[in-house]
Amino acid sequence: MILKSKSSVNFFMNVILEKDALARIAAKILLSRFFAD
C-alpha cells in the first residue's frame, strides 16, 4: 500500500511537472507570436 501510494504520488508529480513544462512552452510560443506581430 505504501509503495503503491508513493508511486502514484510520483506519477502525479510527473504529470504536474509535465503540464508546467507544456504551459511554459505554450507561453513562449504565444509571446513569440505576440512580439512577432
C-alpha positions in Angstrom: 0.0 0.0 0.0 2.8 2.4 0.9 4.7 1.7 -2.2 1.6 2.0 -4.3 0.6 5.4 -2.9 4.2 6.6 -3.2 4.4 5.6 -6.9 1.0 7.3 -7.5 2.3 10.5 -5.8 5.4 10.4 -8.1 3.1 9.8 -11.1 1.0 12.9 -10.2 4.2 15.0 -9.6 5.5 14.0 -13.0 2.1 14.9 -14.6 2.1 18.3 -12.8 5.7 19.0 -13.9 4.9 18.0 -17.5 1.9 20.3 -17.5 4.2 23.1 -16.1 6.7 22.5 -18.9 3.9 22.4 -21.6 2.4 25.6 -20.1 5.9 27.3 -20.3 6.3 26.2 -23.9 2.8 27.4 -24.8 3.5 30.7 -23.1 6.8 31.1 -25.0 5.0 30.4 -28.3 2.2 32.9 -27.6 4.8 35.5 -26.5 6.9 35.0 -29.6 3.8 35.3 -31.8 2.7 38.4 -30.0 6.1 40.1 -30.4 6.4 38.8 -34.0 3.2 40.7 -34.9 
